[in-house]
Amino acid sequence: MSAFMITPIGLAIIALYSFAIGAVTLLLSRLLKNLRWRWWLLAPPTLLLMALPWAEEAWIAWHFNQACKDAGVKVYRTVEVEGFYDGTQSTAFHYIDKYGFRFMEQQEDNGKILHVEGMMGNWTKIVLDSPSARYRLVYRYQPTPYRIEEPIGWRLQKMERQVIDSQTGEILGRDTIIKRRYSMADAVWIGLFGSYPKLCPGPQSPLSTPQPPFPQSVLKPASHS
């Protein structure tokens, strides 16, 4: 699947940009008409400037394809657990009700940890100073509470969730998403309406195979039979 994504409007903007560069070059050539080697002087920077939009798109697309080789869900080890700490979601009840974990932990807005046990609305809640669960679902990159997309190159970002063993530091699995945004030719107008990046994995990405659920493919609810 091609990672190139220049829109028709972007092509029109590149055409106008190239026309403007050509017009300036023609004007300079007339001003330098008495210089014998004027085209040897003007042609290289003119061609370089005209090639920049295409070079930018090619650079982004190539690096996006390379980054996509490491995207998707990777499971290194599966464990059965009573519950885990989720540092990526706003609610822990979903995992208890839907998947059968005995407890879940999550961070509250005040920095405290909410420990939740129970089932079908019968909840026991305990507030902790730090997570007690050994296994934790966290973002790999989170310098601030709401910043989780790591810049990995021009117009490229990576968002990665990891399941870690807090006792050993082992990474049991990870889910990596690569985002590429439009090159500058399209960014100048798409930004007015909101930028919609191409994702990998995704239906229109080089990695389009179905991915296993995460973190459920790593953390399994312990059986009590």
Order of alpha helices (4+ residues) and beta strands (2+ residues): alpha-alpha-beta-beta-beta-alpha-beta-beta-beta-beta-beta-beta-beta-alpha-beta-beta
